[in-house]
Amino acid sequence: MVPWLGEEEAQAAAEAVRSGWVAQGPRVAEFERCFAAAVGAPHGVAVSSGTTALHLALLGAGVGPGDEVVVPSFSYVATANAVRHAGAEVVFADVEEATGNLAPAAVAPLLGPRTRAVVLVDQAGVPADLDAMRALCDPRGVAVVEDAACAAGSLLRGCPVGAGAELAAFSFHPRKLLTTGEGGMVLCADGAVAERLRRLREHGVSAGALARFRASGEGRAVVESYDEVGFNYRMTDIQAAVGLVQLGRLRAAVAERRRLAEAYRLLLAEALPGWRMVGDPAFGEGNYQSCWVLGPDGFGRARRDAVLGRMAAAGVAARRGISAIHTEPAYRGTGVRGAGLPATERLADGSLVLPLFHGMGAAVQRRVVAALADAARG
């Protein structure tokens, strides 16, 4: 993954530096407004990373010690870590093999009296069915927190992912289509929740530096207080300046990713019958933040690792697919109930991620697929 950055981003960052306001300030507030408007959400809260965004979103949903939160194991470990940071217990659910996402049928048996929330991940930018999950959870008083870390620019039933969520967390890590270097955003439907999360990201302060500065310009003095224990989860104005430029590129970036993904699909169908590339669900369109492919039946971890080694030797930097969190040492032996997570383990062990980046030429894609085909035969 190579982020799509250029002279506009460099100029925007330089202007923020020259302004003298480099910490959280007016550009962060503008980025919040613009990102929320682009998605169609009422409120945005910019933060330091996707993980801190998810942590605050869980706190906004009322998650705390003694609660259980259902999450997919087929995800980056930050999904589960954020639940632990909130003091709650992780309960892992299996995913659909076709999308890598949670569906109500797997979540419903895991809901109990201690369940406070479900974290619905749009894995690798593939939109999950938020409407179906909310139809299951809303009547039970269980919050659905959307982990849209990878999904900026993806669509659910024609609307941007995050538009229909009470709380949605986005990441702006360099692997994402929209990057600020590091950074994240919580989208909130409730203004009071958004204001609380803004306080929590800045040590629980009642009035941040920008509010105090603006008050002083109006001839007023604002004395801040700290009404609850918060965090240092702030985004800088330098990052926000880059994010504003990136937001203007987002639609073009998604279109280019989808074009490249379709080219990969055609090449793979010809060179590797039996392999399947991630695709769109019937109810949405993904942004192809990552292009993961699943090997044929019987293709497991040992063969996958051998294939990755052969590809690396050929100069092609593919990597393992999305992990199964419940098999990692930090979570091994916890959070799995019932018959286990067979689809999760099949996807985690049998998939790999192909290089995909803006400006990738057809010759490079052909080389990647040829290297994969050669490695799979070896």
C-alpha positions as CSV (number, residue, x, y, z in Angstrom):
1,M,0.0,0.0,0.0
2,V,1.4,3.4,-1.1
3,P,-0.6,6.4,0.1
4,W,-1.7,8.9,-2.6
5,L,0.0,12.1,-1.4
6,G,1.2,15.0,-3.5
7,E,2.2,18.7,-3.6
8,E,-1.3,19.8,-2.4
9,E,-0.9,17.9,0.9
10,A,2.6,19.3,1.3
11,Q,1.4,22.8,0.8
12,A,-1.5,22.4,3.1
13,A,0.7,21.1,5.9
14,A,3.2,23.9,5.3
15,E,0.4,26.5,5.6
16,A,-0.6,25.0,8.9
17,V,2.9,25.3,10.2
18,R,3.3,28.9,9.0
19,S,0.0,29.8,10.7
20,G,1.5,29.1,14.1
21,W,-1.4,26.9,15.0
22,V,-0.1,23.3,14.8
23,A,-1.9,21.6,17.6
24,Q,-5.7,20.9,17.6
25,G,-7.3,24.0,16.3
26,P,-9.4,25.6,13.5
27,R,-8.3,23.1,10.8
28,V,-9.3,20.1,13.0
29,A,-12.8,21.7,13.4
30,E,-13.1,22.3,9.7
31,F,-12.0,18.7,8.9
32,E,-14.6,17.4,11.4
33,R,-17.3,19.4,9.7
34,C,-16.3,18.5,6.1
35,F,-15.8,14.7,6.8
36,A,-19.1,14.5,8.6
37,A,-20.9,16.3,5.8
38,A,-19.2,14.1,3.1
39,V,-20.5,11.0,4.9
40,G,-23.9,12.5,5.8
41,A,-23.5,12.3,9.6
42,P,-24.5,15.1,12.0
43,H,-21.3,15.3,14.0
44,G,-17.6,14.4,13.7
45,V,-14.9,14.2,16.4
46,A,-11.3,14.1,15.1
47,V,-8.8,12.1,17.1
48,S,-5.3,10.7,17.0
49,S,-6.0,7.2,15.4
50,G,-8.6,4.7,14.4
51,T,-8.1,2.8,17.7
52,T,-8.7,5.9,19.8
53,A,-11.8,6.6,17.7
54,L,-13.2,3.2,18.4
55,H,-12.3,3.5,22.1
56,L,-14.2,6.8,22.4
57,A,-17.1,5.4,20.3
58,L,-17.5,2.5,22.8
59,L,-17.4,4.9,25.7
60,G,-20.0,7.0,23.9
61,A,-22.2,3.9,23.7
62,G,-21.9,3.4,27.4
63,V,-19.5,0.4,27.4
64,G,-17.6,-0.1,30.6
65,P,-16.5,-2.7,33.1
66,G,-18.8,-5.7,33.5
67,D,-20.1,-5.4,30.0
68,E,-19.7,-7.8,27.1
69,V,-19.1,-6.6,23.5
70,V,-19.5,-8.9,20.5
71,V,-16.8,-8.4,17.9
72,P,-15.5,-10.3,14.9
73,S,-12.2,-12.2,15.5
74,F,-11.5,-11.7,11.8
75,S,-10.2,-8.2,12.2
76,Y,-7.1,-6.2,13.1
77,V,-6.3,-6.6,16.8
78,A,-7.3,-3.0,17.5
79,T,-11.0,-4.0,17.2
80,A,-10.7,-6.2,20.3
81,N,-8.1,-4.0,22.1
82,A,-10.5,-1.0,22.1
83,V,-13.1,-3.1,23.9
84,R,-10.5,-4.1,26.5
85,H,-9.4,-0.4,26.9
86,A,-13.1,0.4,27.7
87,G,-12.9,-2.2,30.5
88,A,-15.3,-4.6,28.8
89,E,-15.1,-8.3,27.9
90,V,-14.6,-9.4,24.3
91,V,-17.0,-12.0,22.8
92,F,-15.9,-13.3,19.4
93,A,-18.4,-14.0,16.7
94,D,-17.8,-15.8,13.4
95,V,-18.0,-14.0,10.1
96,E,-19.5,-14.8,6.7
97,E,-16.9,-16.3,4.4
98,A,-18.2,-14.4,1.4
99,T,-17.6,-10.9,2.9
100,G,-15.5,-11.4,6.0
101,N,-18.1,-9.5,8.0
102,L,-20.5,-10.2,10.8
103,A,-24.1,-11.1,10.1
104,P,-27.0,-11.3,12.6
105,A,-27.3,-15.1,12.4
106,A,-23.9,-15.5,14.0
107,V,-24.3,-12.6,16.5
108,A,-27.8,-13.4,17.8
109,P,-26.9,-16.5,19.9
110,L,-24.1,-14.5,21.6
111,L,-26.4,-11.7,22.9
112,G,-27.0,-11.9,26.6
113,P,-27.9,-9.8,29.6
114,R,-24.4,-8.4,29.8
115,T,-24.1,-7.5,26.1
116,R,-23.8,-3.7,25.8
117,A,-22.6,-3.4,22.2
118,V,-21.7,-5.1,18.9
119,V,-18.8,-3.8,17.0
120,L,-19.6,-4.2,13.3
121,V,-16.4,-4.0,11.2
122,D,-16.5,-3.1,7.5
123,Q,-13.6,-5.4,6.9
124,A,-11.0,-4.2,4.4
125,G,-13.5,-1.7,3.2
126,V,-16.3,-4.2,2.4
127,P,-19.5,-2.7,3.8
128,A,-21.2,-4.7,6.5
129,D,-25.0,-4.8,6.7
130,L,-25.6,-2.2,9.4
131,D,-29.3,-2.1,8.8
132,A,-29.7,-5.8,9.4
133,M,-27.5,-5.7,12.5
134,R,-29.4,-2.8,13.9
135,A,-32.7,-4.6,13.3
136,L,-31.4,-7.3,15.5
137,C,-29.8,-5.1,18.2
138,D,-31.9,-2.0,18.5
139,P,-35.0,-3.7,20.0
140,R,-32.7,-5.4,22.6
141,G,-31.1,-2.1,23.7
142,V,-27.7,-3.3,22.4
143,A,-25.6,-0.5,20.7
144,V,-24.1,-1.2,17.2
145,V,-20.8,0.6,17.0
146,E,-19.5,0.6,13.4
147,D,-15.8,0.0,13.0
148,A,-15.4,1.7,9.6
149,A,-11.6,2.0,10.0
150,C,-11.0,0.8,6.4
151,A,-14.2,2.0,4.8
152,A,-14.0,5.7,3.9
153,G,-15.6,6.0,0.5
154,S,-17.4,2.6,0.7
155,L,-21.2,2.6,0.1
156,L,-24.1,0.9,1.8
157,R,-27.3,0.9,-0.2
158,G,-26.0,3.9,-2.1
159,C,-25.1,6.0,1.0
160,P,-21.6,6.4,2.4
161,V,-20.6,3.9,5.1
162,G,-21.2,5.5,8.5
163,A,-24.2,7.6,7.4
164,G,-26.7,5.4,9.3
165,A,-24.7,4.7,12.4
166,E,-25.2,6.1,15.9
167,L,-21.5,5.8,16.3
168,A,-18.9,5.0,13.7
169,A,-15.1,5.0,13.9
170,F,-12.7,5.7,11.0
171,S,-9.0,5.4,10.6
172,F,-6.7,7.7,8.6
173,H,-3.6,5.5,8.8
174,P,-1.4,5.5,5.7
175,R,-2.9,2.1,4.6
176,K,-6.3,3.8,4.3
177,L,-7.6,5.5,1.2
178,L,-7.8,8.8,3.1
179,T,-4.8,9.4,5.3
180,T,-3.5,12.0,7.6
181,G,-0.4,10.0,8.5
182,E,-2.1,8.9,11.7
183,G,-5.5,10.0,12.8
184,G,-9.1,9.0,13.1
185,M,-12.7,10.2,13.4
186,V,-15.8,9.4,15.4
187,L,-19.1,10.1,13.6
188,C,-22.0,10.6,16.0
189,A,-25.7,10.9,15.5
190,D,-26.2,12.6,19.0
191,G,-24.7,16.1,19.5
192,A,-24.5,15.6,23.3
193,V,-22.4,12.5,22.8
194,A,-20.2,14.3,20.3
195,E,-19.5,17.1,22.8
196,R,-18.6,14.6,25.5
197,L,-16.2,12.8,23.2
198,R,-14.6,16.1,22.3
199,R,-14.0,16.7,26.0
200,L,-12.7,13.2,26.6
201,R,-10.1,13.4,23.7
202,E,-8.6,16.4,25.6
203,H,-8.3,15.2,29.2
204,G,-11.9,15.9,29.9
205,V,-11.5,19.6,29.6
206,S,-14.7,21.7,29.6
207,A,-13.3,24.2,27.1
208,G,-10.4,23.4,24.8
209,A,-7.6,25.7,23.5
210,L,-9.6,26.8,20.4
211,A,-12.7,27.7,22.4
212,R,-10.6,29.7,24.9
213,F,-8.7,31.5,22.1
214,R,-11.9,32.5,20.4
215,A,-13.4,33.7,23.6
216,S,-10.4,35.9,24.3
217,G,-10.8,37.4,20.8
218,E,-14.3,38.4,21.8
219,G,-13.0,40.0,25.0
220,R,-14.2,37.1,27.3
221,A,-12.1,35.0,29.6
222,V,-13.0,31.3,29.9
223,V,-11.7,29.3,32.8
224,E,-11.7,25.6,32.0
225,S,-12.5,22.7,34.4
226,Y,-11.9,19.0,34.2
227,D,-15.1,17.2,35.0
228,E,-14.1,13.6,34.2
229,V,-11.0,11.7,33.5
230,G,-10.1,11.9,29.8
231,F,-7.3,11.1,27.4
232,N,-4.8,12.8,25.1
233,Y,-6.4,11.7,21.8
234,R,-6.0,14.9,19.9
235,M,-5.4,15.3,16.2
236,T,-3.1,18.2,15.1
237,D,-4.0,20.9,12.6
238,I,-1.1,19.7,10.4
239,Q,-2.8,16.4,10.1
240,A,-6.2,17.9,9.5
241,A,-4.8,20.2,6.8
242,V,-3.6,17.0,5.0
243,G,-7.0,15.3,5.6
244,L,-8.9,18.1,4.0
245,V,-6.9,17.7,0.8
246,Q,-7.3,14.0,1.0
247,L,-11.0,14.2,1.4
248,G,-11.2,16.1,-1.9
249,R,-9.4,13.1,-3.5
250,L,-11.5,10.4,-2.0
251,R,-14.0,9.8,-4.8
252,A,-11.3,9.6,-7.4
253,A,-9.2,7.3,-5.1
254,V,-12.1,4.9,-4.7
255,A,-12.8,4.8,-8.5
256,E,-9.1,4.0,-9.2
257,R,-9.1,1.3,-6.6
258,R,-12.2,-0.3,-8.0
259,R,-10.7,-0.2,-11.5
260,L,-7.5,-1.8,-10.4
261,A,-9.5,-4.5,-8.4
262,E,-11.5,-5.4,-11.5
263,A,-8.3,-5.8,-13.5
264,Y,-6.9,-8.1,-10.8
265,R,-10.2,-10.1,-10.8
266,L,-9.9,-10.8,-14.5
267,L,-6.2,-11.8,-14.3
268,L,-6.8,-14.1,-11.3
269,A,-9.8,-15.8,-13.0
270,E,-7.5,-16.7,-15.9
271,A,-4.3,-17.6,-14.0
272,L,-5.7,-19.1,-10.8
273,P,-9.0,-20.9,-11.1
274,G,-10.3,-21.9,-7.7
275,W,-9.0,-18.7,-6.1
276,R,-11.5,-16.1,-5.0
277,M,-11.0,-12.4,-4.6
278,V,-13.0,-10.3,-2.2
279,G,-15.9,-8.5,-3.8
280,D,-19.0,-6.4,-3.2
281,P,-22.0,-7.6,-1.2
282,A,-25.4,-7.3,-2.9
283,F,-26.2,-4.3,-0.8
284,G,-23.1,-2.2,-1.2
285,E,-19.8,-1.3,-2.8
286,G,-16.4,-1.5,-1.2
287,N,-13.5,0.8,-1.6
288,Y,-10.9,-2.0,-1.9
289,Q,-8.7,-0.6,0.8
290,S,-7.1,-4.0,0.7
291,C,-7.3,-6.6,-2.0
292,W,-7.4,-10.0,-0.3
293,V,-7.7,-13.3,-2.1
294,L,-8.7,-16.7,-0.7
295,G,-7.0,-19.9,-1.9
296,P,-8.9,-23.0,-2.9
297,D,-10.1,-25.7,-0.5
298,G,-7.2,-27.2,1.4
299,F,-5.1,-24.1,1.1
300,G,-4.1,-23.4,4.7
301,R,-1.5,-21.6,6.7
302,A,1.5,-23.7,5.8
303,R,0.9,-23.4,2.1
304,R,0.0,-19.7,2.4
305,D,3.3,-19.0,4.2
306,A,5.2,-20.9,1.6
307,V,3.5,-19.0,-1.2
308,L,4.3,-15.7,0.5
309,G,8.0,-16.8,0.8
310,R,8.2,-17.6,-2.8
311,M,6.6,-14.4,-3.9
312,A,9.0,-12.4,-1.7
313,A,11.9,-14.2,-3.3
314,A,10.5,-13.1,-6.7
315,G,10.4,-9.5,-5.5
316,V,6.6,-9.3,-4.8
317,A,5.6,-8.0,-1.4
318,A,2.3,-9.7,-0.7
319,R,1.4,-10.3,3.0
320,R,-0.8,-12.6,5.1
321,G,-4.5,-11.9,5.1
322,I,-6.5,-10.5,8.0
323,S,-5.7,-12.1,11.3
324,A,-7.9,-14.2,13.6
325,I,-7.6,-12.3,16.9
326,H,-8.7,-15.2,19.0
327,T,-5.6,-17.2,17.9
328,E,-3.1,-14.4,18.9
329,P,-1.3,-14.8,22.2
330,A,-3.0,-11.8,23.8
331,Y,-6.4,-13.3,23.3
332,R,-5.8,-17.1,23.0
333,G,-8.3,-19.0,25.1
334,T,-10.7,-16.2,25.7
335,G,-13.9,-15.0,24.1
336,V,-14.8,-18.0,21.9
337,R,-18.1,-19.8,22.7
338,G,-20.0,-22.6,21.2
339,A,-18.8,-24.4,18.0
340,G,-15.8,-22.1,17.4
341,L,-15.1,-19.8,14.5
342,P,-14.6,-22.0,11.4
343,A,-15.1,-19.3,8.8
344,T,-12.8,-16.9,10.6
345,E,-10.1,-19.6,10.7
346,R,-10.5,-20.6,7.1
347,L,-10.2,-16.9,5.9
348,A,-7.3,-16.1,8.2
349,D,-5.3,-19.1,7.3
350,G,-6.2,-19.4,3.6
351,S,-6.0,-15.8,2.4
352,L,-3.4,-13.3,1.5
353,V,-3.3,-9.6,0.5
354,L,-2.0,-8.5,-2.9
355,P,-0.2,-5.2,-3.5
356,L,-2.7,-2.5,-4.5
357,F,-1.9,1.3,-4.8
358,H,-2.7,4.4,-6.7
359,G,-0.8,4.5,-10.0
360,M,-0.2,0.8,-10.1
361,G,0.3,-0.1,-13.8
362,A,-1.1,-3.1,-15.7
363,A,2.4,-4.6,-16.1
364,V,2.9,-4.6,-12.3
365,Q,-0.5,-6.3,-11.8
366,R,0.4,-8.9,-14.3
367,R,3.7,-9.5,-12.6
368,V,2.0,-9.9,-9.2
369,V,-0.5,-12.4,-10.5
370,A,2.2,-14.3,-12.4
371,A,4.3,-14.5,-9.2
372,L,1.3,-15.7,-7.2
373,A,0.5,-18.4,-9.9
374,D,4.1,-19.6,-9.9
375,A,4.3,-19.7,-6.1
376,A,1.0,-21.5,-5.8
377,R,2.2,-24.2,-8.3
378,G,5.6,-24.6,-6.4
